[in-house]
Amino acid sequence: MTASPLIDQIAERVERLLVRHEELRRTNELLEQRVLALTHERDSLKSRLMAARARVDSLIDRLPAASPSVDQGLTGKEHLAP
């Protein structure tokens, strides 16, 4: 009766595979949760970045136009008397 040890080996192997399958399923679930959390974090950061860019653009638009001396590349020394 050599079939019994063979069946026992197969049964043991199946049990190990089932345990490994459950471990991998749990790991995959945790990884999916982490991906979801990171996706939400990325989306939040992108939204904050876009809001900050809009604020900076608004501030830039409110800046006064450059003075003529700056436009002509003067350093300010040209205005001093010798």
Backbone hydrogen bonds, N-H to C=O, Kabsch-Sander energy under -0.5 kcal/mol:
donor,donor_aa,acceptor,acceptor_aa,energy
6,L,2,T,-1.2
7,I,3,A,-2.6
8,D,4,S,-2.6
9,Q,5,P,-2.3
10,I,6,L,-2.3
11,A,7,I,-2.9
12,E,8,D,-2.6
13,R,9,Q,-2.4
14,V,10,I,-2.7
15,E,11,A,-2.3
16,R,12,E,-2.4
17,L,13,R,-2.4
18,L,14,V,-2.5
19,V,15,E,-2.3
20,R,16,R,-2.6
21,H,17,L,-2.7
22,E,18,L,-2.1
23,E,19,V,-2.3
24,L,20,R,-2.7
25,R,21,H,-2.4
26,R,22,E,-2.4
27,T,23,E,-2.6
28,N,24,L,-2.6
29,E,25,R,-2.1
30,L,26,R,-2.4
31,L,27,T,-2.5
32,E,28,N,-2.5
33,Q,29,E,-2.1
34,R,30,L,-2.2
35,V,31,L,-2.6
36,L,32,E,-2.2
37,A,33,Q,-2.5
38,L,34,R,-2.7
39,T,35,V,-2.4
40,H,36,L,-2.3
41,E,37,A,-2.4
42,R,38,L,-2.8
43,D,39,T,-2.5
44,S,40,H,-2.3
45,L,41,E,-2.6
46,K,42,R,-2.7
47,S,43,D,-2.1
48,R,44,S,-2.5
49,L,45,L,-2.6
50,M,46,K,-2.5
51,A,47,S,-2.2
52,A,48,R,-2.5
53,R,49,L,-2.7
54,A,50,M,-2.2
55,R,51,A,-2.2
56,V,52,A,-2.6
57,D,53,R,-3.0
58,S,54,A,-2.2
59,L,55,R,-2.4
60,I,56,V,-2.7
61,D,57,D,-2.4
62,R,58,S,-1.2
63,L,59,L,-0.7
63,L,60,I,-1.0
71,D,67,S,-2.3
72,Q,68,P,-2.0
73,G,70,V,-1.2
74,L,69,S,-2.7
79,H,76,G,-1.0
80,L,77,K,-1.3
